[in-house]
Amino acid sequence: MAKHPHTKINLISSLASRQDGVTQAELRKATGWKLVPMPLIAKRCKMKLITKREKGSVTRKNGKIASKSGHFTT
């Protein structure tokens, strides 16, 4: 087990928070994991996950992290 188990969670959270979001391929490359369970990660980070699918394009995931008041940032 890694010494800092939350490091990759923070990495995934920051990638998903980007304006253009993140793809599964980008997440796998960044983390070295074979599978990145985005719904589980989003729940752990208190992130609202938005899936963007465009015809003929890859699926991108965006996340908005809840503030301390529980409202999601824009």
PDB file with one MODEL, atoms N, CA, C and O in Angstrom:
MODEL        1
ATOM      1  N   MET A   1       0.838  -1.179   0.000  1.00  0.00           N
ATOM      2  CA  MET A   1       0.000   0.000   0.000  1.00  0.00           C
ATOM      3  C   MET A   1       0.885   1.246   0.000  1.00  0.00           C
ATOM      4  O   MET A   1       1.934   1.269   0.643  1.00  0.00           O
ATOM      5  N   ALA A   2       0.464   2.265  -0.713  1.00  0.00           N
ATOM      6  CA  ALA A   2       1.228   3.492  -0.825  1.00  0.00           C
ATOM      7  C   ALA A   2       1.280   4.237   0.511  1.00  0.00           C
ATOM      8  O   ALA A   2       0.379   4.119   1.341  1.00  0.00           O
ATOM      9  N   LYS A   3       2.355   5.004   0.698  1.00  0.00           N
ATOM     10  CA  LYS A   3       2.488   5.780   1.925  1.00  0.00           C
ATOM     11  C   LYS A   3       1.453   6.896   2.000  1.00  0.00           C
ATOM     12  O   LYS A   3       0.997   7.247   3.088  1.00  0.00           O
ATOM     13  N   HIS A   4       1.081   7.453   0.856  1.00  0.00           N
ATOM     14  CA  HIS A   4       0.118   8.543   0.791  1.00  0.00           C
ATOM     15  C   HIS A   4      -1.060   8.124  -0.078  1.00  0.00           C
ATOM     16  O   HIS A   4      -1.096   8.462  -1.261  1.00  0.00           O
ATOM     17  N   PRO A   5      -2.023   7.398   0.480  1.00  0.00           N
ATOM     18  CA  PRO A   5      -3.113   6.848  -0.330  1.00  0.00           C
ATOM     19  C   PRO A   5      -4.011   7.891  -0.987  1.00  0.00           C
ATOM     20  O   PRO A   5      -4.704   7.577  -1.955  1.00  0.00           O
ATOM     21  N   HIS A   6      -4.013   9.117  -0.485  1.00  0.00           N
ATOM     22  CA  HIS A   6      -4.912  10.131  -1.041  1.00  0.00           C
ATOM     23  C   HIS A   6      -4.277  10.924  -2.178  1.00  0.00           C
ATOM     24  O   HIS A   6      -4.953  11.741  -2.804  1.00  0.00           O
ATOM     25  N   THR A   7      -3.010  10.706  -2.455  1.00  0.00           N
ATOM     26  CA  THR A   7      -2.325  11.464  -3.494  1.00  0.00           C
ATOM     27  C   THR A   7      -2.979  11.265  -4.859  1.00  0.00           C
ATOM     28  O   THR A   7      -3.215  12.243  -5.567  1.00  0.00           O
ATOM     29  N   LYS A   8      -3.273  10.039  -5.240  1.00  0.00           N
ATOM     30  CA  LYS A   8      -3.893   9.791  -6.536  1.00  0.00           C
ATOM     31  C   LYS A   8      -5.329  10.304  -6.573  1.00  0.00           C
ATOM     32  O   LYS A   8      -5.800  10.745  -7.621  1.00  0.00           O
ATOM     33  N   ILE A   9      -6.020  10.251  -5.451  1.00  0.00           N
ATOM     34  CA  ILE A   9      -7.377  10.798  -5.384  1.00  0.00           C
ATOM     35  C   ILE A   9      -7.329  12.297  -5.677  1.00  0.00           C
ATOM     36  O   ILE A   9      -8.155  12.813  -6.429  1.00  0.00           O
ATOM     37  N   ASN A  10      -6.365  12.990  -5.086  1.00  0.00           N
ATOM     38  CA  ASN A  10      -6.216  14.423  -5.327  1.00  0.00           C
ATOM     39  C   ASN A  10      -5.876  14.686  -6.792  1.00  0.00           C
ATOM     40  O   ASN A  10      -6.383  15.641  -7.380  1.00  0.00           O
ATOM     41  N   LEU A  11      -5.030  13.856  -7.382  1.00  0.00           N
ATOM     42  CA  LEU A  11      -4.675  13.990  -8.791  1.00  0.00           C
ATOM     43  C   LEU A  11      -5.909  13.821  -9.675  1.00  0.00           C
ATOM     44  O   LEU A  11      -6.145  14.625 -10.577  1.00  0.00           O
ATOM     45  N   ILE A  12      -6.688  12.786  -9.417  1.00  0.00           N
ATOM     46  CA  ILE A  12      -7.906  12.533 -10.202  1.00  0.00           C
ATOM     47  C   ILE A  12      -8.893  13.685 -10.043  1.00  0.00           C
ATOM     48  O   ILE A  12      -9.509  14.121 -11.016  1.00  0.00           O
ATOM     49  N   SER A  13      -9.039  14.169  -8.828  1.00  0.00           N
ATOM     50  CA  SER A  13      -9.946  15.284  -8.557  1.00  0.00           C
ATOM     51  C   SER A  13      -9.529  16.526  -9.333  1.00  0.00           C
ATOM     52  O   SER A  13     -10.376  17.209  -9.909  1.00  0.00           O
ATOM     53  N   SER A  14      -8.244  16.823  -9.354  1.00  0.00           N
ATOM     54  CA  SER A  14      -7.789  18.013 -10.074  1.00  0.00           C
ATOM     55  C   SER A  14      -7.946  17.844 -11.581  1.00  0.00           C
ATOM     56  O   SER A  14      -8.279  18.808 -12.270  1.00  0.00           O
ATOM     57  N   LEU A  15      -7.714  16.642 -12.108  1.00  0.00           N
ATOM     58  CA  LEU A  15      -7.900  16.409 -13.543  1.00  0.00           C
ATOM     59  C   LEU A  15      -9.375  16.541 -13.933  1.00  0.00           C
ATOM     60  O   LEU A  15      -9.698  17.122 -14.969  1.00  0.00           O
ATOM     61  N   ALA A  16     -10.252  16.007 -13.111  1.00  0.00           N
ATOM     62  CA  ALA A  16     -11.689  16.070 -13.404  1.00  0.00           C
ATOM     63  C   ALA A  16     -12.227  17.488 -13.265  1.00  0.00           C
ATOM     64  O   ALA A  16     -13.247  17.827 -13.866  1.00  0.00           O
ATOM     65  N   SER A  17     -11.551  18.318 -12.478  1.00  0.00           N
ATOM     66  CA  SER A  17     -11.998  19.696 -12.267  1.00  0.00           C
ATOM     67  C   SER A  17     -11.593  20.633 -13.407  1.00  0.00           C
ATOM     68  O   SER A  17     -12.022  21.786 -13.442  1.00  0.00           O
ATOM     69  N   ARG A  18     -10.776  20.149 -14.330  1.00  0.00           N
ATOM     70  CA  ARG A  18     -10.378  21.004 -15.458  1.00  0.00           C
ATOM     71  C   ARG A  18     -11.596  21.364 -16.293  1.00  0.00           C
ATOM     72  O   ARG A  18     -12.593  20.641 -16.295  1.00  0.00           O
ATOM     73  N   GLN A  19     -11.513  22.468 -16.994  1.00  0.00           N
ATOM     74  CA  GLN A  19     -12.648  22.946 -17.799  1.00  0.00           C
ATOM     75  C   GLN A  19     -13.077  21.914 -18.834  1.00  0.00           C
ATOM     76  O   GLN A  19     -14.273  21.709 -19.038  1.00  0.00           O
ATOM     77  N   ASP A  20     -12.125  21.265 -19.488  1.00  0.00           N
ATOM     78  CA  ASP A  20     -12.475  20.278 -20.514  1.00  0.00           C
ATOM     79  C   ASP A  20     -12.633  18.872 -19.950  1.00  0.00           C
ATOM     80  O   ASP A  20     -12.884  17.931 -20.703  1.00  0.00           O
ATOM     81  N   GLY A  21     -12.489  18.716 -18.642  1.00  0.00           N
ATOM     82  CA  GLY A  21     -12.688  17.410 -18.016  1.00  0.00           C
ATOM     83  C   GLY A  21     -11.535  16.463 -18.275  1.00  0.00           C
ATOM     84  O   GLY A  21     -10.414  16.890 -18.550  1.00  0.00           O
ATOM     85  N   VAL A  22     -11.820  15.177 -18.186  1.00  0.00           N
ATOM     86  CA  VAL A  22     -10.787  14.156 -18.313  1.00  0.00           C
ATOM     87  C   VAL A  22     -11.395  12.892 -18.907  1.00  0.00           C
ATOM     88  O   VAL A  22     -12.575  12.611 -18.693  1.00  0.00           O
ATOM     89  N   THR A  23     -10.609  12.137 -19.642  1.00  0.00           N
ATOM     90  CA  THR A  23     -11.067  10.865 -20.197  1.00  0.00           C
ATOM     91  C   THR A  23     -10.512   9.720 -19.349  1.00  0.00           C
ATOM     92  O   THR A  23      -9.585   9.909 -18.561  1.00  0.00           O
ATOM     93  N   GLN A  24     -11.089   8.538 -19.521  1.00  0.00           N
ATOM     94  CA  GLN A  24     -10.573   7.356 -18.821  1.00  0.00           C
ATOM     95  C   GLN A  24      -9.119   7.100 -19.192  1.00  0.00           C
ATOM     96  O   GLN A  24      -8.311   6.748 -18.333  1.00  0.00           O
ATOM     97  N   ALA A  25      -8.785   7.275 -20.465  1.00  0.00           N
ATOM     98  CA  ALA A  25      -7.404   7.037 -20.921  1.00  0.00           C
ATOM     99  C   ALA A  25      -6.433   7.984 -20.212  1.00  0.00           C
ATOM    100  O   ALA A  25      -5.350   7.567 -19.802  1.00  0.00           O
ATOM    101  N   GLU A  26      -6.816   9.252 -20.067  1.00  0.00           N
ATOM    102  CA  GLU A  26      -5.966  10.218 -19.373  1.00  0.00           C
ATOM    103  C   GLU A  26      -5.808   9.848 -17.901  1.00  0.00           C
ATOM    104  O   GLU A  26      -4.725   9.984 -17.331  1.00  0.00           O
ATOM    105  N   LEU A  27      -6.892   9.380 -17.292  1.00  0.00           N
ATOM    106  CA  LEU A  27      -6.828   8.974 -15.885  1.00  0.00           C
ATOM    107  C   LEU A  27      -5.936   7.755 -15.702  1.00  0.00           C
ATOM    108  O   LEU A  27      -5.130   7.703 -14.773  1.00  0.00           O
ATOM    109  N   ARG A  28      -6.081   6.776 -16.589  1.00  0.00           N
ATOM    110  CA  ARG A  28      -5.252   5.572 -16.489  1.00  0.00           C
ATOM    111  C   ARG A  28      -3.774   5.917 -16.651  1.00  0.00           C
ATOM    112  O   ARG A  28      -2.927   5.376 -15.940  1.00  0.00           O
ATOM    113  N   LYS A  29      -3.464   6.808 -17.575  1.00  0.00           N
ATOM    114  CA  LYS A  29      -2.074   7.204 -17.807  1.00  0.00           C
ATOM    115  C   LYS A  29      -1.518   7.953 -16.591  1.00  0.00           C
ATOM    116  O   LYS A  29      -0.381   7.720 -16.182  1.00  0.00           O
ATOM    117  N   ALA A  30      -2.317   8.846 -16.022  1.00  0.00           N
ATOM    118  CA  ALA A  30      -1.872   9.661 -14.891  1.00  0.00           C
ATOM    119  C   ALA A  30      -1.679   8.844 -13.613  1.00  0.00           C
ATOM    120  O   ALA A  30      -0.766   9.112 -12.832  1.00  0.00           O
ATOM    121  N   THR A  31      -2.546   7.840 -13.402  1.00  0.00           N
ATOM    122  CA  THR A  31      -2.502   7.076 -12.153  1.00  0.00           C
ATOM    123  C   THR A  31      -1.737   5.767 -12.259  1.00  0.00           C
ATOM    124  O   THR A  31      -1.232   5.256 -11.260  1.00  0.00           O
ATOM    125  N   GLY A  32      -1.650   5.220 -13.475  1.00  0.00           N
ATOM    126  CA  GLY A  32      -1.033   3.912 -13.643  1.00  0.00           C
ATOM    127  C   GLY A  32      -1.984   2.772 -13.325  1.00  0.00           C
ATOM    128  O   GLY A  32      -1.581   1.609 -13.336  1.00  0.00           O
ATOM    129  N   TRP A  33      -3.252   3.093 -13.040  1.00  0.00           N
ATOM    130  CA  TRP A  33      -4.257   2.078 -12.734  1.00  0.00           C
ATOM    131  C   TRP A  33      -4.844   1.539 -14.034  1.00  0.00           C
ATOM    132  O   TRP A  33      -4.889   2.244 -15.042  1.00  0.00           O
ATOM    133  N   LYS A  34      -5.292   0.292 -14.007  1.00  0.00           N
ATOM    134  CA  LYS A  34      -5.955  -0.302 -15.176  1.00  0.00           C
ATOM    135  C   LYS A  34      -7.389   0.206 -15.305  1.00  0.00           C
ATOM    136  O   LYS A  34      -7.920   0.320 -16.409  1.00  0.00           O
ATOM    137  N   LEU A  35      -8.003   0.507 -14.173  1.00  0.00           N
ATOM    138  CA  LEU A  35      -9.385   0.978 -14.150  1.00  0.00           C
ATOM    139  C   LEU A  35      -9.496   2.078 -13.098  1.00  0.00           C
ATOM    140  O   LEU A  35      -8.974   1.943 -11.991  1.00  0.00           O
ATOM    141  N   VAL A  36     -10.171   3.154 -13.447  1.00  0.00           N
ATOM    142  CA  VAL A  36     -10.384   4.248 -12.497  1.00  0.00           C
ATOM    143  C   VAL A  36     -11.885   4.353 -12.246  1.00  0.00           C
ATOM    144  O   VAL A  36     -12.630   4.789 -13.123  1.00  0.00           O
ATOM    145  N   PRO A  37     -12.337   3.952 -11.046  1.00  0.00           N
ATOM    146  CA  PRO A  37     -13.774   3.984 -10.729  1.00  0.00           C
ATOM    147  C   PRO A  37     -14.245   5.406 -10.414  1.00  0.00           C
ATOM    148  O   PRO A  37     -14.325   5.794  -9.248  1.00  0.00           O
ATOM    149  N   MET A  38     -14.557   6.181 -11.463  1.00  0.00           N
ATOM    150  CA  MET A  38     -14.904   7.589 -11.285  1.00  0.00           C
ATOM    151  C   MET A  38     -16.079   7.838 -10.337  1.00  0.00           C
ATOM    152  O   MET A  38     -15.992   8.760  -9.526  1.00  0.00           O
ATOM    153  N   PRO A  39     -17.171   7.073 -10.391  1.00  0.00           N
ATOM    154  CA  PRO A  39     -18.261   7.343  -9.433  1.00  0.00           C
ATOM    155  C   PRO A  39     -17.800   7.212  -7.979  1.00  0.00           C
ATOM    156  O   PRO A  39     -18.205   8.004  -7.129  1.00  0.00           O
ATOM    157  N   LEU A  40     -16.966   6.228  -7.691  1.00  0.00           N
ATOM    158  CA  LEU A  40     -16.457   6.036  -6.336  1.00  0.00           C
ATOM    159  C   LEU A  40     -15.527   7.180  -5.938  1.00  0.00           C
ATOM    160  O   LEU A  40     -15.617   7.698  -4.825  1.00  0.00           O
ATOM    161  N   ILE A  41     -14.647   7.567  -6.835  1.00  0.00           N
ATOM    162  CA  ILE A  41     -13.723   8.675  -6.570  1.00  0.00           C
ATOM    163  C   ILE A  41     -14.516   9.969  -6.351  1.00  0.00           C
ATOM    164  O   ILE A  41     -14.230  10.727  -5.425  1.00  0.00           O
ATOM    165  N   ALA A  42     -15.516  10.217  -7.212  1.00  0.00           N
ATOM    166  CA  ALA A  42     -16.323  11.427  -7.086  1.00  0.00           C
ATOM    167  C   ALA A  42     -17.018  11.480  -5.718  1.00  0.00           C
ATOM    168  O   ALA A  42     -17.064  12.531  -5.080  1.00  0.00           O
ATOM    169  N   LYS A  43     -17.545  10.362  -5.287  1.00  0.00           N
ATOM    170  CA  LYS A  43     -18.218  10.308  -3.991  1.00  0.00           C
ATOM    171  C   LYS A  43     -17.232  10.600  -2.863  1.00  0.00           C
ATOM    172  O   LYS A  43     -17.542  11.346  -1.935  1.00  0.00           O
ATOM    173  N   ARG A  44     -16.065  10.017  -2.950  1.00  0.00           N
ATOM    174  CA  ARG A  44     -15.047  10.208  -1.917  1.00  0.00           C
ATOM    175  C   ARG A  44     -14.584  11.668  -1.843  1.00  0.00           C
ATOM    176  O   ARG A  44     -14.282  12.174  -0.762  1.00  0.00           O
ATOM    177  N   CYS A  45     -14.532  12.341  -3.001  1.00  0.00           N
ATOM    178  CA  CYS A  45     -14.093  13.739  -3.067  1.00  0.00           C
ATOM    179  C   CYS A  45     -15.238  14.725  -2.882  1.00  0.00           C
ATOM    180  O   CYS A  45     -15.032  15.937  -2.945  1.00  0.00           O
ATOM    181  N   LYS A  46     -16.445  14.211  -2.655  1.00  0.00           N
ATOM    182  CA  LYS A  46     -17.650  15.051  -2.568  1.00  0.00           C
ATOM    183  C   LYS A  46     -17.779  15.892  -3.837  1.00  0.00           C
ATOM    184  O   LYS A  46     -17.972  17.107  -3.788  1.00  0.00           O
ATOM    185  N   MET A  47     -17.667  15.215  -4.954  1.00  0.00           N
ATOM    186  CA  MET A  47     -17.679  15.857  -6.261  1.00  0.00           C
ATOM    187  C   MET A  47     -18.922  15.447  -7.034  1.00  0.00           C
ATOM    188  O   MET A  47     -19.290  14.272  -7.055  1.00  0.00           O
ATOM    189  N   LYS A  48     -19.557  16.405  -7.660  1.00  0.00           N
ATOM    190  CA  LYS A  48     -20.677  16.122  -8.555  1.00  0.00           C
ATOM    191  C   LYS A  48     -20.070  15.806  -9.919  1.00  0.00           C
ATOM    192  O   LYS A  48     -19.379  16.643 -10.499  1.00  0.00           O
ATOM    193  N   LEU A  49     -20.319  14.627 -10.422  1.00  0.00           N
ATOM    194  CA  LEU A  49     -19.713  14.168 -11.663  1.00  0.00           C
ATOM    195  C   LEU A  49     -20.648  14.397 -12.836  1.00  0.00           C
ATOM    196  O   LEU A  49     -21.816  14.010 -12.795  1.00  0.00           O
ATOM    197  N   ILE A  50     -20.134  15.026 -13.875  1.00  0.00           N
ATOM    198  CA  ILE A  50     -20.905  15.306 -15.088  1.00  0.00           C
ATOM    199  C   ILE A  50     -20.236  14.579 -16.249  1.00  0.00           C
ATOM    200  O   ILE A  50     -19.044  14.761 -16.493  1.00  0.00           O
ATOM    201  N   THR A  51     -20.997  13.760 -16.961  1.00  0.00           N
ATOM    202  CA  THR A  51     -20.471  13.013 -18.101  1.00  0.00           C
ATOM    203  C   THR A  51     -20.873  13.708 -19.387  1.00  0.00           C
ATOM    204  O   THR A  51     -22.044  14.021 -19.599  1.00  0.00           O
ATOM    205  N   LYS A  52     -19.889  13.945 -20.242  1.00  0.00           N
ATOM    206  CA  LYS A  52     -20.144  14.580 -21.541  1.00  0.00           C
ATOM    207  C   LYS A  52     -19.820  13.578 -22.641  1.00  0.00           C
ATOM    208  O   LYS A  52     -18.681  13.131 -22.778  1.00  0.00           O
ATOM    209  N   ARG A  53     -20.830  13.238 -23.415  1.00  0.00           N
ATOM    210  CA  ARG A  53     -20.643  12.326 -24.540  1.00  0.00           C
ATOM    211  C   ARG A  53     -21.056  13.047 -25.808  1.00  0.00           C
ATOM    212  O   ARG A  53     -22.184  13.526 -25.923  1.00  0.00           O
ATOM    213  N   GLU A  54     -20.148  13.121 -26.748  1.00  0.00           N
ATOM    214  CA  GLU A  54     -20.455  13.712 -28.034  1.00  0.00           C
ATOM    215  C   GLU A  54     -20.271  12.649 -29.094  1.00  0.00           C
ATOM    216  O   GLU A  54     -19.320  11.868 -29.046  1.00  0.00           O
ATOM    217  N   LYS A  55     -21.179  12.620 -30.049  1.00  0.00           N
ATOM    218  CA  LYS A  55     -21.136  11.615 -31.101  1.00  0.00           C
ATOM    219  C   LYS A  55     -19.789  11.686 -31.829  1.00  0.00           C
ATOM    220  O   LYS A  55     -19.352  12.761 -32.241  1.00  0.00           O
ATOM    221  N   GLY A  56     -19.150  10.548 -31.978  1.00  0.00           N
ATOM    222  CA  GLY A  56     -17.874  10.472 -32.668  1.00  0.00           C
ATOM    223  C   GLY A  56     -16.690  10.952 -31.842  1.00  0.00           C
ATOM    224  O   GLY A  56     -15.597  11.138 -32.376  1.00  0.00           O
ATOM    225  N   SER A  57     -16.897  11.154 -30.552  1.00  0.00           N
ATOM    226  CA  SER A  57     -15.846  11.665 -29.681  1.00  0.00           C
ATOM    227  C   SER A  57     -15.743  10.776 -28.438  1.00  0.00           C
ATOM    228  O   SER A  57     -16.618   9.949 -28.181  1.00  0.00           O
ATOM    229  N   VAL A  58     -14.684  10.954 -27.687  1.00  0.00           N
ATOM    230  CA  VAL A  58     -14.528  10.198 -26.449  1.00  0.00           C
ATOM    231  C   VAL A  58     -15.405  10.796 -25.361  1.00  0.00           C
ATOM    232  O   VAL A  58     -15.812  11.955 -25.447  1.00  0.00           O
ATOM    233  N   THR A  59     -15.689  10.010 -24.351  1.00  0.00           N
ATOM    234  CA  THR A  59     -16.474  10.481 -23.211  1.00  0.00           C
ATOM    235  C   THR A  59     -15.551  11.205 -22.249  1.00  0.00           C
ATOM    236  O   THR A  59     -14.494  10.693 -21.880  1.00  0.00           O
ATOM    237  N   ARG A  60     -15.959  12.398 -21.848  1.00  0.00           N
ATOM    238  CA  ARG A  60     -15.184  13.185 -20.903  1.00  0.00           C
ATOM    239  C   ARG A  60     -15.983  13.337 -19.617  1.00  0.00           C
ATOM    240  O   ARG A  60     -17.209  13.447 -19.655  1.00  0.00           O
ATOM    241  N   LYS A  61     -15.301  13.343 -18.492  1.00  0.00           N
ATOM    242  CA  LYS A  61     -15.947  13.512 -17.193  1.00  0.00           C
ATOM    243  C   LYS A  61     -15.464  14.805 -16.569  1.00  0.00           C
ATOM    244  O   LYS A  61     -14.265  15.082 -16.520  1.00  0.00           O
ATOM    245  N   ASN A  62     -16.413  15.590 -16.093  1.00  0.00           N
ATOM    246  CA  ASN A  62     -16.106  16.814 -15.367  1.00  0.00           C
ATOM    247  C   ASN A  62     -16.612  16.664 -13.949  1.00  0.00           C
ATOM    248  O   ASN A  62     -17.629  16.014 -13.709  1.00  0.00           O
ATOM    249  N   GLY A  63     -15.910  17.259 -13.021  1.00  0.00           N
ATOM    250  CA  GLY A  63     -16.343  17.213 -11.637  1.00  0.00           C
ATOM    251  C   GLY A  63     -16.367  18.588 -11.030  1.00  0.00           C
ATOM    252  O   GLY A  63     -15.490  19.413 -11.291  1.00  0.00           O
ATOM    253  N   LYS A  64     -17.360  18.831 -10.229  1.00  0.00           N
ATOM    254  CA  LYS A  64     -17.454  20.067  -9.469  1.00  0.00           C
ATOM    255  C   LYS A  64     -17.424  19.679  -8.001  1.00  0.00           C
ATOM    256  O   LYS A  64     -18.249  18.891  -7.539  1.00  0.00           O
ATOM    257  N   ILE A  65     -16.471  20.235  -7.277  1.00  0.00           N
ATOM    258  CA  ILE A  65     -16.282  19.882  -5.878  1.00  0.00           C
ATOM    259  C   ILE A  65     -17.179  20.749  -5.001  1.00  0.00           C
ATOM    260  O   ILE A  65     -17.269  21.960  -5.197  1.00  0.00           O
ATOM    261  N   ALA A  66     -17.831  20.128  -4.046  1.00  0.00           N
ATOM    262  CA  ALA A  66     -18.709  20.856  -3.126  1.00  0.00           C
ATOM    263  C   ALA A  66     -17.869  21.708  -2.192  1.00  0.00           C
ATOM    264  O   ALA A  66     -16.813  21.280  -1.727  1.00  0.00           O
ATOM    265  N   SER A  67     -18.341  22.913  -1.922  1.00  0.00           N
ATOM    266  CA  SER A  67     -17.666  23.784  -0.959  1.00  0.00           C
ATOM    267  C   SER A  67     -18.008  23.284   0.445  1.00  0.00           C
ATOM    268  O   SER A  67     -18.775  22.334   0.603  1.00  0.00           O
ATOM    269  N   LYS A  68     -17.442  23.921   1.444  1.00  0.00           N
ATOM    270  CA  LYS A  68     -17.714  23.511   2.822  1.00  0.00           C
ATOM    271  C   LYS A  68     -19.187  23.665   3.189  1.00  0.00           C
ATOM    272  O   LYS A  68     -19.684  22.976   4.080  1.00  0.00           O
ATOM    273  N   SER A  69     -19.892  24.581   2.493  1.00  0.00           N
ATOM    274  CA  SER A  69     -21.313  24.779   2.786  1.00  0.00           C
ATOM    275  C   SER A  69     -22.179  23.704   2.146  1.00  0.00           C
ATOM    276  O   SER A  69     -23.381  23.626   2.397  1.00  0.00           O
ATOM    277  N   GLY A  70     -21.542  22.860   1.299  1.00  0.00           N
ATOM    278  CA  GLY A  70     -22.295  21.793   0.649  1.00  0.00           C
ATOM    279  C   GLY A  70     -22.780  22.148  -0.735  1.00  0.00           C
ATOM    280  O   GLY A  70     -23.342  21.305  -1.434  1.00  0.00           O
ATOM    281  N   HIS A  71     -22.566  23.418  -1.149  1.00  0.00           N
ATOM    282  CA  HIS A  71     -22.965  23.834  -2.484  1.00  0.00           C
ATOM    283  C   HIS A  71     -21.827  23.577  -3.453  1.00  0.00           C
ATOM    284  O   HIS A  71     -20.657  23.718  -3.100  1.00  0.00           O
ATOM    285  N   PHE A  72     -22.170  23.201  -4.670  1.00  0.00           N
ATOM    286  CA  PHE A  72     -21.156  22.899  -5.667  1.00  0.00           C
ATOM    287  C   PHE A  72     -20.655  24.181  -6.309  1.00  0.00           C
ATOM    288  O   PHE A  72     -21.433  25.080  -6.630  1.00  0.00           O
ATOM    289  N   THR A  73     -19.341  24.248  -6.490  1.00  0.00           N
ATOM    290  CA  THR A  73     -18.730  25.432  -7.106  1.00  0.00           C
ATOM    291  C   THR A  73     -18.965  25.399  -8.598  1.00  0.00           C
ATOM    292  O   THR A  73     -19.180  24.330  -9.169  1.00  0.00           O
ATOM    293  N   THR A  74     -18.928  26.541  -9.230  1.00  0.00           N
ATOM    294  CA  THR A  74     -19.145  26.601 -10.682  1.00  0.00           C
ATOM    295  C   THR A  74     -17.849  26.803 -11.405  1.00  0.00           C
ATOM    296  O   THR A  74     -17.834  26.877 -12.634  1.00  0.00           O
TER     297      THR A  74
ENDMDL
END
